[in-house]
Amino acid sequence: MALPAFASFPATDLARAPATGRHTPRARGFTLLEVMVVVAIIGILASIALPAYTDYLRRGELPEAFSTLSSQRVAMEQYYQDNRQYGTKTCAEGKIKFSGVPDNGAKFSYACQLSGTNGNQAYTLTATGTSPHTKGHDYTLNEAGEQGTIQFKGNAVSKACWLKRGSEC
C-alpha cells in the first residue's frame, strides 16, 4: 500500500535547492517581521502584567500592618483596664510586644507614641512600610479606634481610613 502524495516528504523538499540557495516552502523558518511582532506582543503584555503583579504583591502585604495595629490596640486597651493609664513614659511601659511579628517585622516597623496627660491620655500606633512593596506606606491607629493613612505609595496623604487600593476610602 502506497502512501498518499501529501504524506511523502522527498528529501529535496526539506533541504535547500542546490543551485539557487533558496529554501523550499517546507523548509522556511520565521521571518524577522514575525519575530519582531512576537517580541512586541510580549513587551506589551509585560508592561501591563508587571505593574499589576507588583500591586497584587503590595496589597498582599498590607494586611500585616492592619492586623498588627488592631491587635496592639486591643492589648493597649487591656493594659488600660488593668492600670487606668496607657503608660507613663512608654506605651504600656514596654510590657506589650507587637503580637505575631518581631519588634521590626519584615514588611513593616511599628511604633507607639503616648500623648496627653494621665487624666486625658492618648496614644497613636504607627506602621511604617519597610519591604520593597510596602515602602512608602504609613498607617496609624489611635485609642479612639480612628484609622489613618499618612503616606500611600510614597505620596503624603491625610485620610481617615486605611487605604489599600486607589485614593478613596
SETI-268377 format. One line per field, with one value per residue: residue number from 1; residue in one letter; x, y, z of N, C-alpha, C, O, CB in turn. Coordinates in steps of 0.05 Angstrom, whole numbers. Atoms other than C-alpha are relative to their C-alpha. Glycine has a CB too. Example, Ala and Ser with C-alpha at 12.3 -4.5 7.8 and 13.67 -1.06 7.14 Angstrom:
REM residues 2
seq: 1,2 .
type: A,S .
nX: 18,-16 .
nY: -24,-24 .
nZ: 0,-1 .
caX: 246,273 .
caY: -90,-21 .
caZ: 156,143 .
cX: 18,-15 .
cY: 24,22 .
cZ: 0,14 .
oX: 39,-5 .
oY: 24,44 .
oZ: 13,18 .
cbX: -20,9 .
cbY: 1,9 .
cbZ: 25,-29 .
This chain:
REM residues 169
seq: 1,2,3,4,5,6,7,8,9,10,11,12,13,14,15,16,17,18,19,20,21,22,23,24,25,26,27,28,29,30,31,32,33,34,35,36,37,38,39,40,41,42,43,44,45,46,47,48,49,50,51,52,53,54,55,56,57,58,59,60,61,62,63,64,65,66,67,68,69,70,71,72,73,74,75,76,77,78,79,80,81,82,83,84,85,86,87,88,89,90,91,92,93,94,95,96,97,98,99,100,101,102,103,104,105,106,107,108,109,110,111,112,113,114,115,116,117,118,119,120,121,122,123,124,125,126,127,128,129,130,131,132,133,134,135,136,137,138,139,140,141,142,143,144,145,146,147,148,149,150,151,152,153,154,155,156,157,158,159,160,161,162,163,164,165,166,167,168,169 .
type: M,A,L,P,A,F,A,S,F,P,A,T,D,L,A,R,A,P,A,T,G,R,H,T,P,R,A,R,G,F,T,L,L,E,V,M,V,V,V,A,I,I,G,I,L,A,S,I,A,L,P,A,Y,T,D,Y,L,R,R,G,E,L,P,E,A,F,S,T,L,S,S,Q,R,V,A,M,E,Q,Y,Y,Q,D,N,R,Q,Y,G,T,K,T,C,A,E,G,K,I,K,F,S,G,V,P,D,N,G,A,K,F,S,Y,A,C,Q,L,S,G,T,N,G,N,Q,A,Y,T,L,T,A,T,G,T,S,P,H,T,K,G,H,D,Y,T,L,N,E,A,G,E,Q,G,T,I,Q,F,K,G,N,A,V,S,K,A,C,W,L,K,R,G,S,E,C .
nX: 17,-17,8,11,-20,-5,-14,-28,-18,-26,-23,-5,18,-9,-27,-3,-3,-29,-12,10,-5,26,14,26,21,1,-24,-1,-1,14,-11,-6,25,15,-14,4,28,1,-14,17,22,-11,-6,26,11,-17,4,25,0,-19,12,23,-11,-12,22,10,-18,3,25,-2,-17,12,16,-17,1,27,6,-18,9,25,-6,-15,20,14,-18,-2,25,-1,-19,13,20,-14,-17,13,-17,-13,-28,-9,-21,3,26,3,-26,-16,8,15,-14,17,5,-1,-22,-21,2,-1,7,-13,14,6,-11,22,-7,22,-6,19,5,18,-8,12,29,11,-21,5,-23,2,-16,-8,-13,-15,-9,-29,-7,1,28,15,-14,17,27,1,27,2,24,-2,16,28,6,-1,-20,-10,-22,-17,-15,9,-17,-20,12,11,29,12,26,10,5,-24,2,-11,-2,12,-3,25,5 .
nY: -23,-24,-24,-21,-19,-20,12,6,-23,5,-14,-25,-19,-9,-12,-22,7,-2,-20,-27,-8,-8,22,8,-8,16,-4,-28,-6,-25,-24,-20,-14,17,-1,-26,-1,16,-16,-23,10,7,-26,-13,15,-4,-27,0,21,-5,-18,13,20,-14,-10,24,6,-21,3,24,-5,-21,10,4,-25,-4,18,-6,-24,6,16,-17,-18,16,3,-26,-4,18,-12,-23,10,9,-20,-26,-18,14,1,-26,-9,14,14,24,3,20,27,12,2,3,29,14,-8,-12,-29,-11,21,-1,-17,-26,-5,-10,-19,-9,-26,-10,-28,-8,3,24,-2,-1,13,10,12,4,23,-5,21,-12,21,4,18,-14,-4,-17,-25,-23,4,-4,2,-6,8,-12,11,-3,18,-14,9,-22,5,-23,2,22,2,-20,-27,-9,-3,-3,14,11,28,13,3,25,-1,-26,-22,-4,18 .
nZ: 0,3,-14,18,9,-20,-23,7,-3,13,-13,12,-10,-26,1,19,28,3,17,-5,-27,-12,-14,12,-19,-25,-16,-9,-29,-7,12,-20,-7,-18,-25,-12,-9,-25,-20,-7,-16,-26,-14,-8,-22,-24,-11,-15,-21,-21,-20,-13,-19,-22,-16,-13,-22,-20,-14,-16,-24,-17,-23,-23,-16,-11,-21,-22,-13,-14,-24,-19,-13,-20,-23,-14,-15,-22,-19,-12,-19,-24,-12,2,16,23,-6,-10,18,25,2,-18,-14,15,-7,22,25,24,2,26,16,-16,-4,27,19,26,19,-13,-27,-16,-22,-16,-11,-20,0,-21,-28,-12,-1,27,15,27,13,29,10,28,16,22,18,3,22,26,9,-19,-6,9,-11,-29,-11,-28,-15,-27,-22,7,22,25,19,17,20,1,25,17,24,0,1,-25,0,-27,2,-25,4,10,29,10,29,9,-18,-14,-22 .
caX: 0,30,27,-15,24,15,46,111,168,222,290,294,233,265,333,359,353,425,435,394,409,335,291,233,165,170,239,221,236,210,219,247,179,145,197,190,114,122,172,125,67,109,132,60,37,96,83,12,25,86,53,-10,31,71,6,-20,41,35,-38,-20,30,-14,-59,1,1,-75,-79,-18,-43,-112,-84,-37,-96,-133,-71,-65,-138,-128,-68,-110,-165,-114,-74,-121,-68,-34,35,76,137,126,65,44,113,143,106,66,100,71,39,54,113,181,191,211,174,200,146,131,163,117,118,74,72,39,7,-34,-32,-51,-122,-131,-82,-78,-34,-21,4,42,61,115,129,199,196,205,129,107,159,122,61,48,-14,-38,-89,-105,-140,-207,-202,-191,-153,-108,-63,-5,32,8,52,103,55,36,-39,-85,-142,-184,-181,-131,-121,-109,-120,-132,-141,-212,-234 .
caY: 0,66,130,187,243,292,243,234,282,278,298,354,388,393,417,476,474,461,513,573,574,588,548,509,525,469,489,561,590,652,718,778,812,752,752,827,821,767,810,870,829,802,873,899,842,851,926,911,848,872,933,893,837,887,919,849,835,902,891,822,851,908,864,850,923,925,863,881,951,924,871,922,968,912,899,973,975,914,947,1010,969,939,1002,1060,1091,1073,1083,1138,1142,1089,1053,1001,1012,967,906,895,870,873,804,756,794,816,888,906,860,843,884,939,971,991,1047,1072,1145,1170,1238,1278,1275,1219,1245,1253,1203,1182,1141,1132,1066,1072,1020,1042,1000,971,919,937,931,968,1023,1090,1064,1091,1074,1097,1075,1113,1100,1122,1069,1121,1093,1138,1136,1184,1160,1117,1093,1144,1204,1243,1237,1251,1200,1178,1105,1053,1059,993,1009,1076,1141,1133,1101 .
caZ: 0,-21,19,-9,-43,14,64,26,42,-10,16,-34,-4,65,44,4,-70,-91,-145,-120,-46,-32,15,-10,21,72,97,114,184,219,184,221,218,252,307,318,323,377,415,412,438,495,512,513,558,605,611,634,676,715,748,762,795,836,860,877,919,955,972,998,1048,1075,1119,1164,1186,1195,1237,1279,1293,1312,1359,1390,1403,1439,1482,1498,1520,1563,1595,1607,1641,1689,1703,1688,1642,1576,1607,1640,1594,1541,1515,1567,1599,1545,1572,1509,1447,1377,1375,1319,1290,1315,1340,1270,1223,1154,1119,1170,1230,1287,1338,1394,1416,1481,1484,1534,1610,1658,1664,1589,1560,1487,1442,1368,1338,1272,1220,1171,1109,1104,1049,975,964,1028,1030,1026,1064,1134,1174,1242,1295,1359,1425,1396,1341,1287,1228,1186,1125,1128,1066,1008,951,972,969,1031,1044,1102,1101,1160,1137,1115,1041,1006,933,900,936,963,1028 .
cX: 18,-12,-12,22,6,16,29,16,26,22,5,-19,9,27,0,1,29,10,-8,6,-26,-13,-25,-22,-1,24,2,2,-17,13,6,-25,-17,12,-4,-29,-3,13,-17,-23,9,6,-26,-12,16,-5,-27,1,19,-11,-24,10,13,-21,-13,17,-2,-25,0,16,-13,-15,17,-1,-28,-5,18,-9,-26,5,15,-19,-15,18,3,-25,-2,18,-14,-21,13,14,-11,18,12,30,9,21,-2,-27,1,27,17,-7,-15,17,-20,-4,2,23,22,-3,1,-4,14,-14,-6,16,-23,10,-26,8,-22,-3,-20,11,-14,-31,-13,21,-9,25,-6,19,5,13,13,11,30,8,-1,-29,-15,14,-17,-29,1,-29,0,-27,3,-19,-30,-8,0,24,10,21,15,14,-10,14,20,-10,-12,-30,-10,-28,-7,-9,26,-4,14,5,-14,3,-26,-4,-22 .
cY: 25,23,20,21,20,-11,-5,26,-6,16,27,22,12,13,23,-11,4,24,29,10,9,-25,-6,8,-15,5,28,1,24,24,20,15,-17,1,26,4,-15,15,24,-9,-7,25,13,-15,4,28,2,-19,7,20,-12,-21,14,11,-23,-8,20,-4,-25,4,20,-11,-6,25,3,-18,5,25,-5,-17,16,19,-15,-4,25,5,-19,10,24,-10,-9,22,29,22,-17,-3,28,11,-13,-14,-26,-6,-21,-29,-14,0,-2,-30,-10,8,11,30,15,-22,3,20,27,2,14,18,8,26,9,30,7,-4,-25,1,-1,-12,-10,-13,-2,-23,6,-24,14,-22,-1,-18,15,6,19,26,23,-3,3,1,5,-11,12,-13,1,-19,13,-9,24,-10,26,1,-24,0,23,29,6,4,4,-11,-12,-29,-13,-5,-26,1,27,21,6,-22,-20 .
cZ: 0,16,-19,-5,22,24,-6,2,-14,12,-12,10,27,0,-20,-29,-7,-16,9,28,15,14,-15,20,26,18,11,31,5,-14,23,9,20,28,14,10,27,23,9,17,28,16,10,24,25,12,14,24,23,21,15,21,24,19,16,24,23,16,17,26,19,24,25,18,13,23,24,15,16,25,21,14,22,25,16,17,24,22,15,21,26,15,0,-14,-22,5,10,-19,-28,-1,16,14,-13,6,-22,-25,-23,-5,-28,-18,18,3,-26,-20,-27,-19,11,26,15,22,15,13,20,-3,22,28,11,0,-28,-19,-27,-11,-30,-8,-29,-12,-24,-18,-3,-23,-27,-9,19,6,-11,9,30,9,30,11,27,20,-6,-23,-27,-17,-17,-19,-2,-27,-15,-26,-2,-1,27,-4,28,-2,27,-5,-9,-29,-8,-30,-8,21,15,21,-8 .
oX: 35,-36,-3,42,29,27,45,6,44,16,14,-12,3,34,-20,11,40,31,8,8,-24,-7,-38,-15,-8,23,24,-8,-34,38,-4,-28,-28,-2,-9,-33,-16,2,-18,-30,-5,0,-26,-21,4,-5,-30,-8,11,-9,-27,-2,10,-18,-21,7,-2,-25,-14,13,-5,-15,7,-4,-30,-16,9,-9,-29,-7,11,-16,-20,9,5,-23,-12,12,-10,-23,1,16,0,14,14,44,-6,21,3,-40,18,32,34,7,-17,26,-43,16,-7,29,17,-20,-14,14,25,0,-9,23,-38,32,-48,30,-45,15,-33,34,-31,-43,-36,31,-33,47,-29,43,-12,30,-1,25,43,31,-12,-33,-35,2,-27,-46,15,-46,19,-46,24,-33,-45,-32,-8,47,-6,36,4,18,-13,14,25,6,-26,-39,5,-48,10,-30,46,-20,36,24,-36,17,-29,5,-29 .
oY: 27,25,22,22,29,5,-11,47,-16,39,45,46,35,25,29,-33,26,35,47,34,19,-48,11,13,-4,-3,36,-16,32,25,17,22,-6,2,27,16,-5,16,30,5,-1,26,24,-3,6,31,20,-12,2,14,-8,-23,5,10,-19,-14,13,-3,-26,-11,21,1,-6,22,11,-10,2,25,5,-11,11,24,-4,-2,25,15,-11,9,27,3,-6,21,47,45,-42,-18,47,35,0,-17,-43,-29,-34,-47,-39,21,-9,-43,3,-7,19,42,34,-36,24,31,46,-18,30,14,6,28,10,44,-12,-11,-37,-20,-9,1,-17,-9,-1,-21,15,-37,28,-40,20,-17,37,27,31,43,22,12,-13,16,-1,-16,10,-32,-15,-20,1,-7,42,-29,46,23,-46,20,33,48,-10,18,-1,4,-22,-38,2,-22,-33,-11,33,18,26,-45,-37 .
oZ: 17,19,-42,9,25,39,12,-7,-1,22,2,9,34,21,-33,-34,-1,-8,5,32,37,7,-27,43,46,41,21,44,-11,-15,45,32,39,48,38,31,45,45,33,36,47,40,32,43,47,36,31,45,46,45,39,43,46,43,39,45,46,41,38,45,42,45,47,43,36,44,47,40,38,46,45,38,43,47,40,40,45,46,39,42,48,40,12,-9,-20,-9,6,-26,-48,20,11,21,0,-3,-22,-33,-19,-13,-47,-36,40,-11,-30,-28,-33,-36,-4,38,3,33,4,25,12,-12,32,31,-2,-5,-30,-37,-31,0,-39,-2,-44,1,-39,-8,-5,-32,-27,-22,11,21,-34,0,43,-2,43,-3,40,13,6,-31,-47,-8,-22,-13,-10,-39,-3,-41,-24,0,38,-22,47,-7,41,5,-13,-38,2,-40,1,41,29,18,9 .
cbX: -19,2,23,-24,-9,-26,-14,3,4,-2,25,-2,-28,0,21,25,-19,9,-8,-29,20,-19,-7,-1,-26,-2,25,-24,29,-1,-19,21,-16,-1,30,7,-19,13,28,-9,-13,25,15,-19,-1,29,1,-23,8,26,-8,-18,21,18,-21,-3,29,1,-23,13,27,-18,-14,30,6,-21,4,29,-5,-19,16,22,-20,-8,28,4,-24,9,26,-14,-16,21,27,-8,22,-4,17,12,27,23,-6,-9,-4,29,-17,-27,19,11,-27,-25,-8,28,22,28,-30,0,-25,-30,27,-17,14,-9,3,9,-10,-26,-7,10,-8,-7,12,-10,6,7,-15,18,-20,23,-13,11,-19,13,-14,-5,28,1,-12,14,-13,2,-4,-6,6,-7,-26,2,-10,10,-11,21,31,-31,-18,18,-20,13,-14,0,1,-23,-23,5,14,-19,-14,-28,8,-24,-8 .
cbY: 0,8,12,14,14,12,-25,-13,7,6,-17,-2,-12,-24,-21,16,17,-25,-4,1,23,11,8,-31,-2,-29,-7,15,4,4,13,20,5,-28,-6,22,-12,-28,9,14,-25,-18,18,1,-30,-4,20,-9,-26,10,26,-14,-18,23,14,-23,-2,28,-2,-22,10,17,-25,-6,24,-4,-29,3,22,-15,-25,16,11,-28,-10,23,-4,-29,10,17,-24,-21,1,10,14,15,-9,-3,-4,-21,-6,-24,-6,4,1,14,-26,15,-7,5,22,-6,10,15,-2,-28,-14,2,17,-24,25,-21,21,-7,11,-16,25,-3,25,29,-23,23,-28,26,-27,25,-22,19,5,-11,-25,-16,-26,-16,0,3,-28,27,-28,30,-31,30,14,28,-13,31,-23,22,-10,0,-1,2,0,-4,2,26,-25,30,-21,16,-4,-28,24,-24,-24,-4,25,-1,15 .
cbZ: 24,-30,17,13,-25,10,9,-28,30,-31,-2,-30,3,19,-8,6,-19,-13,-29,-5,1,-21,29,-6,-14,-7,-16,-10,10,30,-21,-11,-26,-11,-3,-20,-21,-4,-10,-26,-14,-2,-19,-23,-8,-7,-23,-19,-12,-11,-13,-20,-15,-10,-18,-20,-10,-13,-20,-16,-9,-16,-7,-8,-18,-22,-9,-9,-20,-19,-8,-14,-21,-12,-10,-20,-19,-9,-14,-22,-12,-8,-13,27,17,-26,-24,28,12,-3,-30,-17,29,7,25,-4,-1,-25,12,-14,-21,-12,19,-5,-3,-12,-8,6,0,12,-11,22,-22,28,-28,-3,16,28,13,-9,16,-19,12,-16,4,-1,-9,10,-27,26,-1,-21,-2,25,-13,-30,-8,8,-6,6,1,-2,26,-8,4,5,-18,17,-27,23,5,-4,-25,-23,-23,10,-14,10,-22,11,-22,16,-15,7,-14,-8,-14,-20,25 .
